[in-house]
Amino acid sequence: MLQGKNAVITGARKGIGRATVETFAKNGANIWACAREKDMAFESDMETLSRRYQVWIHPIYFEITDETQVKAGIQKIAKERQSVDILVNNAGEAKYDSFILMPFERLRHMVDVNYIAPLYLTQLIVRRMTRNPNGGSIIFLSSVAGLGAELGNTAYGGSKSAIAHATKVLSKELAEYRIRVNAVAPGLVNTDMKKEADELYWENMIKQIYIKRMAEPEEIANMICFLASDLASYVNGQVIRVDGGMG
Ligand SMILES: NC(=O)c1ccc[n+]([C@@H]2O[C@H](COP(=O)([O-])OP(=O)(O)OC[C@H]3O[C@@H](n4cnc5c(N)ncnc54)[C@H](OP(=O)(O)O)[C@@H]3O)[C@@H](O)[C@H]2O)c1
C-alpha cells in the first residue's frame, strides 16, 4: 500500500507509533522513526524491522515540545534529500484531572505537547512537502476524548479537540498542494497511555464500547496506513473514529 513512499512517524518507540512503524514497513514505506531520546533498544528494534521488511528505517531523536530539537531533527531528514510523502503526528501525552483540582500547568502542557508541538513539526514538514509533485498525506492523532465531553478531560480532551479542528483547517489550506490532511480518533487502545487513568475509568469505558474490548495498537495503525495510502486518495479533512462503536 505504501511502496516507494517515505514517512515521518513520531512517538515511534512504543504503543500506536511502534505499531504504525511496523505496519508501514510491512506495506513497503521507508521511515524516519522519531523518538524522544537516543535508545539502543529502539535502534535495534528499528534495525530488525528494517531487515525483516526490506525498507530503510532511520531513527531521529527530538523532544517534540523543544523547537530547537525539532528543527535539528528535520534538518537531518532534509540532508538525506528524499521526499517526505507522509507525516504521522502520533506522539502525545494524556493526563486526566478534575477541573477544580487540575494544576494549571497541566493545561498548558497538554496544549503544548498535543497541539502546538505537532503543528510546529507539521509546518516544517509541509514546507518541504509542497514541493512534491504528488503532494502528500498528513495524519494527526486526535481522540474520542476530544470529540465528546468526558469527565476529567478539560486538558487532554481540549488539546485533542483542537487538533481535530486544525485537521479540518489544514485540509482546506493544503489541498492546492495535493496534500491530504486527516485525523484518527481512537477510543480505548491497549498501550501504556491507559495507565494514566484508573481501572474503574477503563471498566466503565469498555462497557460503553459495542464490541466490549479495547483496540490493539495495530488496529489503529491499519487506519493510519489506509489514510496514508493512495487508497484514500479522495479522503480529506476527516476525523475518523476507530473506537469499536461507542455512544
Ligand atoms: N491509547 C489510547 O487509548 C489512545 C486513545 C486516543 C488517542 N490516543 C493518541 O494516540 C497517540 C499515541 O498514544 P499511545 O497510546 O501509543 O501512547 P504511548 O504508548 O504512551 O506512546 C506515546 C508516544 O509518544 C511519545 N511522546 C510523548 N510525549 C513526547 C514528547 N514530549 N516528545 C517526544 N515524544 C513524545 C512517547 O515517547 P517515549 O517513548 O519517549 O515515552 C511515546 O513513544 C497519542 O497522540 C494519544 O493521545 C491514544
The ligand as a Tripos MOL2 file, in Angstrom:
@<TRIPOS>MOLECULE
LIG
   48    52     1     0     0
SMALL
NO_CHARGES

@<TRIPOS>ATOM
      1 N1         -4.0220    4.7610   23.9940 N.am      1 LIG1
      2 C1         -5.2170    5.3040   23.8100 C.2       1 LIG1
      3 O1         -6.2180    4.8260   24.3690 O.2       1 LIG1
      4 C2         -5.3860    6.4980   22.9010 C.ar      1 LIG1
      5 C3         -6.6850    6.9120   22.6190 C.ar      1 LIG1
      6 C4         -6.8800    8.0100   21.7900 C.ar      1 LIG1
      7 C5         -5.7930    8.6780   21.2570 C.ar      1 LIG1
      8 N2         -4.5300    8.2500   21.5430 N.ar      1 LIG1
      9 C6         -3.4290    9.0300   20.9630 C.3       1 LIG1
     10 O2         -2.5560    8.1770   20.2410 O.3       1 LIG1
     11 C7         -1.2120    8.6870   20.2870 C.3       1 LIG1
     12 C8         -0.2680    7.5770   20.7300 C.3       1 LIG1
     13 O3         -0.6310    7.1670   22.0270 O.3       1 LIG1
     14 P1         -0.2360    5.7520   22.6450 P.3       1 LIG1
     15 O4         -1.4620    5.1880   23.2400 O.co2     1 LIG1
     16 O5          0.5530    4.9550   21.6770 O.co2     1 LIG1
     17 O6          0.6710    6.2550   23.8570 O.3       1 LIG1
     18 P2          2.0680    5.7440   24.4470 P.3       1 LIG1
     19 O7          2.1550    4.2770   24.3710 O.co2     1 LIG1
     20 O8          2.1620    6.4370   25.7580 O.co2     1 LIG1
     21 O9          3.1310    6.3590   23.4260 O.3       1 LIG1
     22 C9          3.2550    7.7310   23.2370 C.3       1 LIG1
     23 C10         4.4940    8.0130   22.4170 C.3       1 LIG1
     24 O10         4.6100    9.4230   22.2680 O.3       1 LIG1
     25 C11         5.9200    9.8120   22.6300 C.3       1 LIG1
     26 N3          5.9450   11.1390   23.2590 N.ar      1 LIG1
     27 C12         5.1520   11.5670   24.2600 C.ar      1 LIG1
     28 N4          5.4990   12.8120   24.6200 N.ar      1 LIG1
     29 C13         6.5380   13.1620   23.8410 C.ar      1 LIG1
     30 C14         7.3440   14.3060   23.7470 C.ar      1 LIG1
     31 N5          7.1300   15.3520   24.5430 N.pl3     1 LIG1
     32 N6          8.3470   14.3300   22.8240 N.ar      1 LIG1
     33 C15         8.5560   13.2710   22.0190 C.ar      1 LIG1
     34 N7          7.8350   12.1420   22.0660 N.ar      1 LIG1
     35 C16         6.8350   12.0840   22.9630 C.ar      1 LIG1
     36 C17         6.3800    8.7870   23.6390 C.3       1 LIG1
     37 O11         7.7930    8.8130   23.6780 O.3       1 LIG1
     38 P3          8.6340    7.9350   24.7250 P.3       1 LIG1
     39 O12         8.6170    6.5660   24.1160 O.co2     1 LIG1
     40 O13         9.9470    8.5680   24.7550 O.co2     1 LIG1
     41 O14         7.8900    7.9990   26.0270 O.co2     1 LIG1
     42 C18         5.7540    7.5030   23.0920 C.3       1 LIG1
     43 O15         6.5970    6.8820   22.1560 O.3       1 LIG1
     44 C19        -1.2490    9.8790   21.2370 C.3       1 LIG1
     45 O16        -1.3040   11.0700   20.4910 O.3       1 LIG1
     46 C20        -2.5360    9.6710   22.0100 C.3       1 LIG1
     47 O17        -3.0710   10.8740   22.5070 O.3       1 LIG1
     48 C21        -4.3060    7.1780   22.3500 C.ar      1 LIG1
@<TRIPOS>BOND
     1     1     2 1
     2     2     3 2
     3     2     4 1
     4     4     5 ar
     5     4    48 ar
     6     5     6 ar
     7     6     7 ar
     8     7     8 ar
     9     8     9 1
    10     8    48 ar
    11     9    10 1
    12     9    46 1
    13    10    11 1
    14    11    12 1
    15    11    44 1
    16    12    13 1
    17    13    14 1
    18    14    15 2
    19    14    16 1
    20    14    17 1
    21    17    18 1
    22    18    19 2
    23    18    20 1
    24    18    21 1
    25    21    22 1
    26    22    23 1
    27    23    24 1
    28    23    42 1
    29    24    25 1
    30    25    26 1
    31    25    36 1
    32    26    27 ar
    33    26    35 ar
    34    27    28 ar
    35    28    29 ar
    36    29    30 ar
    37    29    35 ar
    38    30    31 1
    39    30    32 ar
    40    32    33 ar
    41    33    34 ar
    42    34    35 ar
    43    36    37 1
    44    36    42 1
    45    37    38 1
    46    38    39 2
    47    38    40 1
    48    38    41 1
    49    42    43 1
    50    44    45 1
    51    44    46 1
    52    46    47 1
@<TRIPOS>SUBSTRUCTURE
     1 LIG1         1 GROUP 0 **** ****
